[in-house]
Amino acid sequence: GAVVSQHPSRVICKSGTSVKIECRSLDFQATTMFWYRQFPKQSLMLMATSNEGSKATYEQGVEKDKFLINHASLTLSTLTVTSAHPEDSSFYICSARTWADTQYFGPGTRLTVL
Amino acid sequence: KQEVTQIPAALSVPEGENLVLNCSFTDSAIYNLQWFRQDPGKGLTSLLLIQSSQREQTSGRLNASLDKSSGRSTLYIAASQPGDSATYLCAVRVSLTQGGSEKLVFGKGTKLTVNP
């Protein structure tokens, strides 16, 4: 099946720093990419939806200036957590949708903000 | 607002047992329903996808049913094995009003432990 990769898989940073997470569709072009956040024992919550070359659409309650999303190509999207704080510590998962409308998920990135 | 509930939150069974995981959703206006598996600290693996017009899907020892009118789905696992231990997530695909895009709405999952 199709593969979606995320990098890094785990990151620890100091409060106030910015962290960039990459999401790549390795063997297909993604019409749309999604970013989710999952807190312990909670469900995945959609943060934003992005289409290549256009601005991301953020879910209610998600700060677009804090979570910067860039969808530079049909195979790459990045999420930058700016001025990270301990409450941003979470598991971030990206997903990519194919032209055939199938959605594949990345392995996730564990962010810990000290 | 669509809400997805999964019961039970956790389940522990002996190896070989057949089991059923439950998922309910509040709004029947869905495009499809999908069951995923998530291993600890990992991403999601899609198990079964049921379109809104379908009643069930089967893959190996897994069978998922969908009753859209009552807002329910079940995932049946036959002859469970220790390797089936994981968290199982149910998600419905919905369309958003006011120009929003379609999205998946997830339940919190059922953590399954199959004991040897």
Interface residues (C-beta under 8 A of the other chain):
Chain A: V4 Q6 T32 F34 K41 Q42 S43 L44 M45 L46 T49 T57 F91 I93 Q103 Y104 F105 G106 P107 G108 R110
Chain B: V4 F36 G41 K42 G43 L44 T45 S46 L89 A91 G100 S101 K103 L104 V105 F106 G107 K108 G109
